[in-house]
Amino acid sequence: MLTNIKIFWKLGAVFLITILLFFLIIQYAGGLLRASPAESVFENIYQLVFIVVLATALSGGFAWIFVRYFINRPLNRLAEGMNNLANKQFDFRLGEDEKDEFGSLSAAFNDMASMLSSSMVELKKNRDYLESILESSADIIITVSPSGKIRMINAGAEAALGYGRFEIIGKPIEVLFADPKERDAAIDKLKYADSVINYETQFKTKNGEIRDVLLTLSRLRNPSGAVIGTIGISKDITEEKRLQSELIQSQRYAAIGQVFTGIQHSMKNMLNACKGGAYMVRVGLAKDKRKMLEEGWEIVQEGINSLTEMSVDMLKYVKEYKPKLDQVDLTDALSEIYRMVVKTAENKGITLELNISPALPGVMCDARMIHSVIMDIVSNALDACLWKNYDDREKPLVSMTAYPTEENEEFVIEIKDNGCGMTEEVKSNIFTPFFSTKSRAGTGLGLSIASRMIGVHGGRIEVESEPNRGSLFKIVLPLRGPDKNKEDNDGEKGFGS
């Protein structure tokens, strides 16, 4: 407010001085006219006009000089300062000699210029820091305009793709893709989100080499939210994929070796048993000992049956399991297994229990596969009870229970026995192919196959066991069926994945 009073005071003073000067000249001219004789009136009028014009000119000149010095000059200086700021000359400063509002404007201008200068220094520092991050990154970083033209690539992109930045900037981004349609597919995913993470695709280098990359694509937006392009950050995974392929190949060879070793070991045991039985048959025939003959023939039959079972199990083991999914009431499956096994269990002195609710939810699964898995585990539980010596306080018991989890996302089938149980070492190996605790009777593939069957359903088998206390097998299945990706992965990896 005080600065406004100062400028008005100056303008008022100029106006008063000009009026006073003009008034004095007119008074002087009027005195000349009154003192002049009549014959010189016209001459004095000319003098009066001259004096008035002179007075006007002097007053106007005085006002012009004042306005130019006190108003135009500061305004021009301020305009010059604004032009310098527009031209990014942030070190320009105005003088602050004036004591009126122009002095305040100059001070404000200088403060603004100082702040802009500090801000630009900070912005440049941040920009240089970000650029150094981009340039030092080994990843492929590329920005693209809304029209699909390359705007910027970093040193990592130059090294990986073989292009110099100035020969690729301005080119369509599709030139970098081994299949240009892949870029369109990635962009299509941006319709539903502002970023696409870990999109696997392939780039083509300047010399035509194909590189596998993992691309993360994001939209670039200005402060108002408008899309101004995209930025892609890609990791070259060619070497990782090569090593992964070699690892998978070596694992396959190792698995094949393990399988053949297991087959050889199992067949050797079975053939040795057959040889022993055949020897007893020969001795029994030679000495006419019927009991030895029958025992030897029984051993031979067991060996033949074991070889037959192993060949069948081998076919099952190498089979690619693709479940035929349907909404299944597993109450019926468990009830059927109970009816099939309960008499056999009673004949062996084992109690078989079935504890299920009459209103269980349906499960999306392959009923035939799940039936096979439950049957195999129940058979193992019955065997575990036969291998234990019970005292008078305990009787052999196998129970089957089924229930959904509290979250109603999974379905659990429990098969529990109070048999011989397992040590930690045995428990850690029960799903390993050809691992068996049944001497001549087992092939060691039953639980491996069961694990694969449950795996392709997106489920799992959990085991709890203590020696001489029994075992608990939990078959956990997703109620809504397997996730497709998991199904594919488990189908490829097989047992142990």
FENNOR-V168233 format. One record per pair of residues at least 4 apart in sequence whose C-alpha atoms are under 7 Angstrom apart, sorted by the first residue. I is the first residue (numbers start at 1). J is the second residue. D is the distance in whole Angstrom. If there is no record, write none. Layout:
# FENNOR-V168233
i = {I & I}
j = {J & J}
d = {D & D}
This chain:
# FENNOR-V168233
i = {1 & 2 & 3 & 3 & 3 & 4 & 4 & 5 & 6 & 6 & 7 & 7 & 8 & 9 & 10 & 11 & 12 & 13 & 14 & 14 & 15 & 16 & 17 & 18 & 18 & 19 & 20 & 21 & 21 & 22 & 22 & 22 & 22 & 23 & 24 & 25 & 25 & 25 & 26 & 26 & 27 & 28 & 29 & 29 & 30 & 31 & 32 & 33 & 33 & 36 & 36 & 37 & 40 & 41 & 42 & 43 & 44 & 45 & 46 & 47 & 48 & 49 & 50 & 51 & 52 & 53 & 54 & 55 & 56 & 57 & 58 & 59 & 60 & 61 & 62 & 63 & 64 & 65 & 66 & 67 & 67 & 68 & 68 & 69 & 70 & 71 & 72 & 73 & 74 & 74 & 75 & 76 & 77 & 78 & 79 & 80 & 81 & 81 & 82 & 83 & 84 & 84 & 84 & 85 & 85 & 90 & 90 & 90 & 93 & 94 & 94 & 95 & 96 & 96 & 96 & 97 & 98 & 98 & 99 & 100 & 101 & 102 & 103 & 104 & 105 & 106 & 107 & 108 & 109 & 110 & 111 & 112 & 113 & 114 & 115 & 116 & 117 & 118 & 119 & 120 & 121 & 122 & 123 & 124 & 125 & 126 & 127 & 128 & 129 & 130 & 131 & 132 & 133 & 134 & 135 & 135 & 135 & 137 & 138 & 139 & 139 & 139 & 139 & 139 & 140 & 140 & 140 & 140 & 140 & 140 & 141 & 141 & 141 & 141 & 141 & 141 & 142 & 142 & 142 & 142 & 142 & 142 & 143 & 143 & 143 & 143 & 143 & 143 & 143 & 144 & 144 & 144 & 144 & 144 & 144 & 144 & 145 & 145 & 145 & 145 & 145 & 145 & 146 & 146 & 148 & 148 & 149 & 149 & 149 & 149 & 150 & 150 & 150 & 150 & 150 & 151 & 151 & 152 & 153 & 153 & 154 & 155 & 156 & 157 & 158 & 158 & 158 & 158 & 161 & 161 & 162 & 162 & 163 & 163 & 163 & 164 & 165 & 174 & 174 & 176 & 176 & 176 & 177 & 177 & 177 & 177 & 178 & 178 & 178 & 178 & 181 & 182 & 182 & 183 & 184 & 185 & 189 & 190 & 190 & 190 & 194 & 194 & 195 & 195 & 195 & 196 & 196 & 196 & 197 & 197 & 197 & 198 & 198 & 198 & 199 & 199 & 199 & 200 & 200 & 200 & 201 & 201 & 201 & 202 & 202 & 202 & 202 & 203 & 203 & 203 & 203 & 204 & 204 & 204 & 204 & 205 & 205 & 211 & 211 & 212 & 212 & 212 & 213 & 213 & 213 & 213 & 213 & 214 & 214 & 214 & 214 & 215 & 215 & 215 & 215 & 216 & 216 & 216 & 217 & 217 & 217 & 217 & 218 & 218 & 218 & 219 & 219 & 219 & 219 & 220 & 220 & 220 & 220 & 220 & 221 & 221 & 221 & 221 & 222 & 222 & 222 & 237 & 238 & 239 & 240 & 241 & 242 & 243 & 244 & 245 & 246 & 247 & 248 & 249 & 250 & 251 & 252 & 253 & 254 & 255 & 256 & 257 & 258 & 259 & 260 & 261 & 262 & 262 & 263 & 264 & 265 & 266 & 266 & 267 & 268 & 269 & 270 & 270 & 270 & 270 & 270 & 271 & 271 & 272 & 273 & 273 & 273 & 273 & 274 & 274 & 274 & 274 & 275 & 276 & 277 & 277 & 277 & 277 & 277 & 278 & 278 & 278 & 278 & 279 & 280 & 280 & 280 & 280 & 281 & 281 & 281 & 281 & 281 & 282 & 283 & 284 & 284 & 284 & 284 & 284 & 285 & 285 & 289 & 290 & 291 & 292 & 293 & 294 & 295 & 296 & 297 & 298 & 299 & 300 & 301 & 302 & 303 & 304 & 305 & 306 & 306 & 307 & 308 & 309 & 310 & 310 & 311 & 312 & 313 & 313 & 314 & 315 & 317 & 320 & 321 & 321 & 321 & 323 & 324 & 325 & 325 & 325 & 326 & 326 & 326 & 327 & 327 & 327 & 327 & 328 & 328 & 328 & 328 & 328 & 329 & 329 & 330 & 331 & 332 & 333 & 333 & 334 & 335 & 336 & 337 & 337 & 338 & 341 & 342 & 342 & 343 & 344 & 345 & 345 & 345 & 345 & 346 & 346 & 350 & 350 & 351 & 351 & 351 & 352 & 352 & 352 & 353 & 353 & 353 & 354 & 354 & 354 & 355 & 355 & 356 & 356 & 360 & 363 & 363 & 364 & 364 & 364 & 365 & 365 & 366 & 367 & 368 & 369 & 369 & 370 & 371 & 372 & 373 & 373 & 374 & 375 & 376 & 376 & 377 & 378 & 378 & 379 & 380 & 381 & 381 & 381 & 382 & 382 & 383 & 384 & 384 & 384 & 384 & 385 & 385 & 385 & 385 & 387 & 388 & 388 & 390 & 390 & 396 & 396 & 397 & 397 & 398 & 398 & 398 & 399 & 399 & 399 & 400 & 400 & 400 & 401 & 401 & 401 & 402 & 402 & 402 & 403 & 403 & 403 & 404 & 404 & 404 & 404 & 405 & 405 & 405 & 409 & 409 & 410 & 410 & 410 & 410 & 411 & 411 & 411 & 411 & 412 & 412 & 412 & 412 & 413 & 413 & 413 & 414 & 414 & 414 & 414 & 415 & 415 & 415 & 416 & 416 & 416 & 417 & 417 & 417 & 418 & 418 & 418 & 419 & 419 & 419 & 420 & 420 & 420 & 420 & 421 & 421 & 421 & 421 & 421 & 421 & 421 & 422 & 422 & 422 & 422 & 422 & 423 & 423 & 423 & 424 & 425 & 426 & 429 & 430 & 430 & 431 & 431 & 432 & 433 & 433 & 433 & 434 & 434 & 434 & 435 & 436 & 436 & 436 & 438 & 445 & 446 & 447 & 448 & 448 & 449 & 450 & 451 & 451 & 451 & 452 & 452 & 452 & 453 & 454 & 454 & 454 & 455 & 455 & 455 & 456 & 456 & 456 & 457 & 457 & 457 & 457 & 458 & 458 & 458 & 458 & 458 & 458 & 459 & 459 & 459 & 460 & 460 & 460 & 461 & 461 & 461 & 461 & 462 & 462 & 462 & 463 & 463 & 463 & 464 & 464 & 464 & 465 & 465 & 465 & 466 & 466 & 478 & 482 & 482 & 483 & 484 & 485 & 486 & 487 & 488 & 489 & 490 & 490 & 493}
j = {5 & 6 & 7 & 100 & 101 & 8 & 101 & 9 & 10 & 100 & 11 & 100 & 12 & 13 & 14 & 15 & 16 & 17 & 18 & 63 & 19 & 20 & 21 & 22 & 59 & 23 & 24 & 25 & 59 & 26 & 55 & 56 & 59 & 27 & 28 & 29 & 51 & 55 & 30 & 52 & 31 & 32 & 33 & 48 & 34 & 35 & 36 & 41 & 44 & 40 & 41 & 41 & 44 & 45 & 46 & 47 & 48 & 49 & 50 & 51 & 52 & 53 & 54 & 55 & 56 & 57 & 58 & 59 & 60 & 61 & 62 & 63 & 64 & 65 & 66 & 67 & 68 & 69 & 70 & 71 & 72 & 72 & 73 & 73 & 74 & 75 & 76 & 77 & 78 & 102 & 79 & 80 & 81 & 82 & 83 & 84 & 85 & 92 & 86 & 87 & 88 & 89 & 92 & 89 & 90 & 113 & 116 & 117 & 110 & 106 & 110 & 106 & 103 & 106 & 107 & 103 & 102 & 103 & 103 & 104 & 105 & 106 & 107 & 108 & 109 & 110 & 111 & 112 & 113 & 114 & 115 & 116 & 117 & 118 & 119 & 120 & 121 & 122 & 123 & 124 & 125 & 126 & 127 & 128 & 129 & 130 & 131 & 132 & 133 & 134 & 135 & 136 & 137 & 154 & 154 & 155 & 156 & 156 & 156 & 156 & 157 & 233 & 234 & 235 & 154 & 156 & 157 & 233 & 234 & 235 & 153 & 154 & 157 & 232 & 233 & 234 & 152 & 153 & 154 & 231 & 232 & 233 & 150 & 151 & 152 & 153 & 230 & 231 & 232 & 148 & 149 & 150 & 151 & 229 & 230 & 231 & 149 & 150 & 151 & 228 & 229 & 230 & 228 & 229 & 172 & 173 & 170 & 171 & 172 & 173 & 169 & 170 & 171 & 172 & 173 & 169 & 170 & 169 & 157 & 165 & 158 & 159 & 160 & 161 & 162 & 163 & 164 & 165 & 205 & 206 & 205 & 206 & 167 & 168 & 206 & 168 & 169 & 180 & 183 & 203 & 204 & 205 & 183 & 202 & 203 & 204 & 202 & 203 & 204 & 210 & 185 & 186 & 201 & 187 & 188 & 189 & 196 & 194 & 195 & 196 & 218 & 219 & 217 & 218 & 219 & 216 & 217 & 218 & 215 & 216 & 217 & 214 & 215 & 216 & 214 & 215 & 216 & 213 & 214 & 215 & 212 & 213 & 214 & 210 & 211 & 212 & 213 & 210 & 211 & 212 & 213 & 208 & 209 & 210 & 211 & 209 & 210 & 236 & 238 & 236 & 237 & 238 & 234 & 235 & 236 & 237 & 238 & 234 & 235 & 236 & 237 & 232 & 233 & 234 & 235 & 232 & 233 & 234 & 230 & 231 & 232 & 233 & 230 & 231 & 232 & 227 & 229 & 230 & 231 & 227 & 228 & 229 & 230 & 231 & 225 & 226 & 227 & 228 & 226 & 227 & 228 & 241 & 242 & 243 & 244 & 245 & 246 & 247 & 248 & 249 & 250 & 251 & 252 & 253 & 254 & 255 & 256 & 257 & 258 & 259 & 260 & 261 & 262 & 263 & 264 & 265 & 266 & 434 & 267 & 268 & 269 & 270 & 443 & 271 & 272 & 273 & 274 & 303 & 306 & 307 & 440 & 275 & 303 & 276 & 277 & 299 & 300 & 303 & 278 & 299 & 300 & 303 & 279 & 280 & 281 & 296 & 297 & 299 & 300 & 282 & 296 & 297 & 300 & 283 & 284 & 292 & 293 & 296 & 285 & 292 & 293 & 296 & 297 & 286 & 287 & 288 & 289 & 290 & 292 & 293 & 289 & 293 & 293 & 294 & 295 & 296 & 297 & 298 & 299 & 300 & 301 & 302 & 303 & 304 & 305 & 306 & 307 & 308 & 309 & 310 & 441 & 311 & 312 & 313 & 314 & 443 & 315 & 316 & 317 & 445 & 318 & 319 & 449 & 491 & 453 & 456 & 491 & 366 & 366 & 364 & 365 & 366 & 364 & 365 & 366 & 362 & 363 & 364 & 365 & 362 & 363 & 364 & 365 & 367 & 362 & 363 & 334 & 335 & 336 & 337 & 371 & 338 & 339 & 340 & 341 & 375 & 342 & 345 & 346 & 352 & 347 & 348 & 349 & 350 & 351 & 352 & 350 & 351 & 396 & 397 & 396 & 397 & 398 & 397 & 398 & 399 & 398 & 399 & 400 & 399 & 400 & 401 & 400 & 401 & 401 & 402 & 403 & 479 & 480 & 479 & 480 & 481 & 457 & 481 & 370 & 371 & 372 & 373 & 453 & 374 & 375 & 376 & 377 & 450 & 378 & 379 & 380 & 446 & 381 & 382 & 415 & 383 & 384 & 385 & 398 & 417 & 386 & 398 & 387 & 388 & 419 & 420 & 421 & 396 & 418 & 419 & 420 & 420 & 419 & 420 & 394 & 395 & 418 & 419 & 417 & 418 & 416 & 417 & 418 & 415 & 416 & 417 & 414 & 415 & 416 & 413 & 414 & 415 & 412 & 413 & 414 & 411 & 412 & 413 & 408 & 410 & 411 & 412 & 409 & 410 & 411 & 478 & 479 & 476 & 477 & 478 & 479 & 476 & 477 & 478 & 479 & 474 & 475 & 476 & 477 & 474 & 475 & 476 & 472 & 473 & 474 & 475 & 472 & 473 & 474 & 471 & 472 & 473 & 470 & 471 & 472 & 469 & 470 & 471 & 468 & 469 & 470 & 467 & 468 & 469 & 470 & 465 & 466 & 467 & 468 & 469 & 470 & 471 & 426 & 427 & 465 & 466 & 467 & 427 & 466 & 467 & 428 & 429 & 430 & 435 & 435 & 447 & 447 & 448 & 448 & 444 & 445 & 448 & 443 & 444 & 445 & 444 & 442 & 443 & 444 & 442 & 449 & 450 & 451 & 452 & 495 & 453 & 454 & 455 & 461 & 495 & 456 & 494 & 495 & 457 & 458 & 459 & 460 & 459 & 460 & 490 & 487 & 490 & 491 & 477 & 481 & 482 & 487 & 477 & 478 & 482 & 483 & 486 & 487 & 476 & 477 & 478 & 475 & 476 & 477 & 473 & 474 & 475 & 476 & 473 & 474 & 475 & 472 & 473 & 474 & 471 & 472 & 473 & 470 & 471 & 472 & 470 & 471 & 482 & 486 & 487 & 487 & 488 & 489 & 490 & 491 & 492 & 493 & 494 & 497 & 497}
d = {7 & 6 & 7 & 5 & 5 & 6 & 7 & 6 & 6 & 6 & 6 & 7 & 6 & 6 & 6 & 6 & 6 & 6 & 6 & 6 & 6 & 6 & 6 & 6 & 5 & 6 & 6 & 6 & 7 & 6 & 6 & 7 & 7 & 6 & 6 & 6 & 7 & 6 & 6 & 7 & 6 & 6 & 6 & 6 & 6 & 6 & 6 & 7 & 6 & 6 & 7 & 7 & 6 & 6 & 6 & 6 & 6 & 6 & 6 & 6 & 6 & 6 & 6 & 6 & 6 & 6 & 6 & 6 & 6 & 6 & 6 & 6 & 6 & 6 & 6 & 6 & 6 & 6 & 6 & 5 & 6 & 5 & 6 & 5 & 7 & 6 & 6 & 6 & 6 & 7 & 6 & 6 & 6 & 6 & 6 & 6 & 6 & 7 & 6 & 6 & 6 & 5 & 7 & 5 & 6 & 6 & 7 & 5 & 6 & 6 & 6 & 7 & 5 & 6 & 6 & 6 & 6 & 4 & 5 & 7 & 6 & 6 & 6 & 6 & 6 & 6 & 6 & 6 & 6 & 6 & 6 & 6 & 6 & 6 & 6 & 6 & 6 & 6 & 6 & 6 & 6 & 6 & 6 & 6 & 6 & 6 & 6 & 6 & 6 & 6 & 6 & 6 & 6 & 6 & 5 & 5 & 7 & 6 & 5 & 5 & 7 & 7 & 6 & 5 & 7 & 5 & 4 & 6 & 5 & 6 & 6 & 6 & 6 & 6 & 5 & 6 & 6 & 5 & 7 & 6 & 5 & 7 & 6 & 5 & 5 & 7 & 6 & 4 & 6 & 6 & 5 & 5 & 5 & 5 & 5 & 6 & 5 & 6 & 6 & 7 & 4 & 7 & 6 & 5 & 6 & 6 & 5 & 5 & 5 & 6 & 5 & 5 & 6 & 6 & 6 & 5 & 6 & 6 & 6 & 6 & 7 & 6 & 6 & 6 & 5 & 5 & 6 & 7 & 4 & 6 & 6 & 5 & 7 & 6 & 6 & 7 & 6 & 5 & 7 & 5 & 5 & 7 & 7 & 6 & 4 & 6 & 6 & 5 & 5 & 7 & 6 & 6 & 7 & 6 & 6 & 7 & 7 & 6 & 6 & 7 & 6 & 6 & 5 & 4 & 6 & 5 & 5 & 6 & 7 & 4 & 7 & 5 & 5 & 5 & 6 & 5 & 6 & 6 & 5 & 6 & 6 & 6 & 6 & 6 & 5 & 5 & 6 & 6 & 5 & 7 & 7 & 6 & 6 & 5 & 6 & 5 & 6 & 7 & 6 & 6 & 5 & 5 & 6 & 5 & 4 & 5 & 7 & 5 & 5 & 7 & 7 & 7 & 6 & 4 & 7 & 6 & 5 & 6 & 7 & 6 & 4 & 7 & 6 & 5 & 6 & 7 & 6 & 4 & 6 & 6 & 6 & 5 & 5 & 7 & 5 & 5 & 4 & 5 & 6 & 7 & 7 & 6 & 6 & 6 & 6 & 6 & 6 & 6 & 6 & 6 & 6 & 6 & 6 & 6 & 6 & 6 & 6 & 6 & 6 & 6 & 6 & 6 & 6 & 6 & 6 & 6 & 6 & 5 & 6 & 6 & 6 & 6 & 7 & 6 & 6 & 6 & 6 & 5 & 7 & 7 & 6 & 6 & 7 & 6 & 6 & 7 & 7 & 6 & 6 & 6 & 5 & 5 & 6 & 6 & 6 & 4 & 6 & 5 & 5 & 6 & 6 & 7 & 6 & 6 & 6 & 6 & 6 & 5 & 6 & 7 & 5 & 5 & 6 & 6 & 6 & 5 & 4 & 6 & 5 & 4 & 7 & 7 & 6 & 6 & 6 & 6 & 6 & 6 & 6 & 6 & 6 & 6 & 6 & 6 & 6 & 6 & 6 & 6 & 6 & 6 & 6 & 6 & 6 & 6 & 6 & 6 & 6 & 6 & 6 & 6 & 6 & 6 & 6 & 7 & 7 & 7 & 6 & 5 & 5 & 6 & 5 & 5 & 5 & 6 & 6 & 6 & 5 & 5 & 7 & 5 & 5 & 6 & 7 & 6 & 5 & 7 & 6 & 6 & 6 & 6 & 6 & 6 & 6 & 6 & 6 & 7 & 6 & 6 & 6 & 6 & 6 & 6 & 6 & 5 & 6 & 7 & 5 & 6 & 5 & 6 & 6 & 5 & 6 & 6 & 5 & 6 & 6 & 4 & 6 & 6 & 5 & 6 & 6 & 5 & 6 & 5 & 7 & 5 & 7 & 6 & 5 & 5 & 7 & 6 & 6 & 6 & 6 & 6 & 6 & 6 & 6 & 6 & 6 & 5 & 6 & 6 & 6 & 7 & 6 & 6 & 7 & 6 & 6 & 6 & 7 & 6 & 7 & 7 & 6 & 7 & 5 & 5 & 7 & 6 & 7 & 4 & 6 & 6 & 6 & 5 & 6 & 7 & 6 & 7 & 6 & 6 & 6 & 4 & 7 & 6 & 5 & 7 & 6 & 5 & 7 & 6 & 5 & 7 & 6 & 4 & 6 & 6 & 5 & 7 & 6 & 6 & 4 & 6 & 6 & 6 & 6 & 6 & 6 & 7 & 5 & 4 & 5 & 6 & 5 & 6 & 6 & 6 & 6 & 5 & 6 & 6 & 5 & 7 & 7 & 6 & 5 & 6 & 6 & 5 & 7 & 6 & 4 & 6 & 5 & 6 & 7 & 6 & 4 & 7 & 6 & 6 & 4 & 6 & 4 & 6 & 6 & 6 & 5 & 4 & 5 & 6 & 4 & 5 & 6 & 6 & 6 & 6 & 5 & 6 & 6 & 6 & 6 & 7 & 6 & 7 & 6 & 7 & 5 & 5 & 6 & 6 & 5 & 6 & 6 & 4 & 5 & 5 & 6 & 7 & 4 & 5 & 6 & 6 & 6 & 6 & 6 & 6 & 6 & 6 & 7 & 6 & 6 & 6 & 5 & 7 & 7 & 5 & 6 & 5 & 6 & 6 & 5 & 6 & 6 & 7 & 6 & 5 & 7 & 7 & 7 & 4 & 6 & 6 & 6 & 5 & 5 & 6 & 6 & 5 & 7 & 7 & 6 & 5 & 6 & 6 & 5 & 7 & 6 & 5 & 6 & 6 & 5 & 7 & 6 & 4 & 6 & 6 & 7 & 7 & 7 & 6 & 6 & 6 & 6 & 6 & 6 & 6 & 6 & 6 & 7 & 6}
